[in-house]
Amino acid sequence: MTVGPYVVAVLTGFRGAEPDGTGRYRFSARLAGFTSDLVTPVQVVRTDVPGAAEARRLLGRRLDSESGGPVAYVRSGAIGGR
């Protein structure tokens, strides 16, 4: 997930986006990692969740993202070799 162009969280195991009738969606995923600050980044990566290596590589980086409201998202295929 991104805020602005910066990756602030990495989710893995995304399943089942279901509309809730209010314009929002529910889904299931596991948090692989997040960063607590972009000025002096502190990364928290869960090694017990698949995707830890990708989380370390992506957290705090600038990526083009798609609007998703206040929080945007980046599809894994859009990341490529970055």
Disulfide bonds with the S-S distance in Angstrom:
none
